[in-house]
């Protein structure tokens, strides 16, 4: 049995401004899981990190994670 969740928080290292393919696959199939976990109307957050402080695409990685594409 899957226990209900209070929130969803996902972390992903920045990959040239895109999320990793494995996380994209997760997003593609998350709706049935989200229903079973009771995630409707629950808070969600995403965060990322990179090894460099420069133009590493953190913002676009976060945007792609928030929209799921």
SVG drawing of the C-alpha trace seen along z (x, -y; Angstrom):
<svg xmlns="http://www.w3.org/2000/svg" viewBox="-7 -33 39 35">
<polyline fill="none" stroke="black" stroke-width="0.4" points="0.0,0.0 1.2,-3.5 0.9,-6.0 -0.7,-9.4 1.7,-12.3 1.5,-15.8 3.6,-17.4 6.0,-16.6 9.5,-18.0 11.9,-17.0 15.5,-17.8 17.4,-17.6 20.9,-18.6 20.9,-21.1 21.6,-19.4 22.3,-22.3 19.0,-23.9 16.9,-20.7 15.9,-18.1 17.2,-14.6 15.3,-12.2 14.6,-9.9 12.7,-12.7 10.8,-13.6 9.7,-9.9 8.6,-10.1 6.5,-13.2 5.0,-11.5 3.6,-8.8 3.0,-10.6 -0.7,-11.3 -1.9,-7.8 0.7,-7.8 -0.3,-11.3 -3.9,-10.2 -3.0,-7.2 -0.8,-9.4 -3.5,-12.0 -1.4,-14.8 -4.2,-16.9 -4.2,-20.4 -1.0,-19.7 2.1,-21.9 4.9,-21.0 8.4,-22.3 11.4,-21.8 15.0,-22.7 18.2,-22.3 22.0,-22.8 25.0,-23.0 28.8,-22.8 29.3,-26.2 28.0,-29.7 27.9,-30.9 25.4,-30.5 24.6,-26.8 20.8,-26.9 19.4,-26.7 16.4,-28.9 15.4,-27.0 15.9,-23.6 13.5,-24.8 11.0,-26.0 11.1,-22.7 10.5,-20.9 7.6,-23.0 5.8,-22.5 6.8,-18.9 8.3,-19.2"/>
</svg>
